[in-house]
Amino acid sequence: MNILEEIIAHKHKEVAEKRSLFPEKLLEQSIYYGSKSVSLRKYIQREDKSGIIAEIKRKSPSKGMINAHVSVERTSIGYMQAGASALSVLTDQNYFGGKNEDLTTARKFNFCPILRKDFVVDEYQILETKSIGADAILLIAAALESKQIKQFAEFAKSLGLETLLEVHNQQELDASLNEFIDLVGVNNRDLKSFEVSIEASKSLAHAIPNEFVKVSESGISDPEIILELKQEGFEGFLIGERFMTSSRPEKSCARFIEQLSQLEKKQYA
Ligand SMILES: O=C(O)c1ccccc1NCC(=O)[C@H](O)[C@H](O)COP(=O)(O)O
């Protein structure tokens, strides 16, 4: 079993447990349907922002512990003040050390799009995503059937949530696109081998239809890489480790965005 299969198997068990303790009927009652989502799509395309989706991630299967003592409040506010376009909050506990409260904390202190980064295998989690105040879900093509991707994205839309579809290769892209998807992310990390290569984004860029906002995910370590990815048509950049390995991720993010804007000024001078 590879790590993705292991995570997915664990998720199914986790959802079954949650459902038995807190069934959909109760979850539905906890949702305020009048609350308006903030559009990840629109914020990524705002010209006064960097396009960066800054992630809060304590640990990961590929790196182990990254930042055990992160302050979600300080980091999320700092990321947004630094010029990030949106936040990504990993809520998976077992493999990433996250929790739903991380997202509700980020929500409490920020008016910006928040992507709930988790492993969706069941509609229950989409209801839960709405109930904790996120604006977008992630659907991982490598973990789902194309029929499920459509069903989940349609359900998310009915709740006012946007969907970021994550693919790693042409085959996943061809099998998974549908009219309910808002953004397509190319994960530069192969979730089976953990190999990271920006070439994954570059090679798929032109295969993604222009109606979808293109996001490059993982392994973005330098502002120069963002310039290269922008040339290929990417507008969103999901960054976790590069910031989270610092004891003050928000400061690392601010320096990164400052360097990026200097490079862009030079490019257009
Ligand atoms: O990061 C991992 O090791 C990982 C392993 C298995 C499934 C998913 C994993 N990561 C989730 C992500 O997609 C990243 O957190 C996200 O794209 C940011 O990547 P990075 O900037 O490299 O932290």
The ligand as an ORCA input file, in Angstrom:
! r2SCAN-3c Opt
* xyz 0 1
  O       3.526     16.806      1.708
  C       3.475     15.551      1.719
  O       4.389     14.829      2.128
  C       2.239     14.845      1.226
  C       2.200     13.469      1.240
  C       1.047     12.788      0.823
  C      -0.045     13.486      0.404
  C      -0.019     14.887      0.386
  C       1.100     15.564      0.799
  N       1.155     16.948      0.829
  C       0.039     17.778      0.644
  C       0.326     18.849     -0.297
  O      -0.180     18.793     -1.371
  C       1.251     19.986      0.101
  O       1.092     20.244      1.452
  C       1.047     21.292     -0.638
  O       0.951     21.148     -1.998
  C       2.231     22.232     -0.319
  O       3.437     21.616     -0.692
  P       4.846     22.103     -0.138
  O       5.009     23.552     -0.502
  O       5.872     21.271     -0.824
  O       4.808     21.920      1.330
*
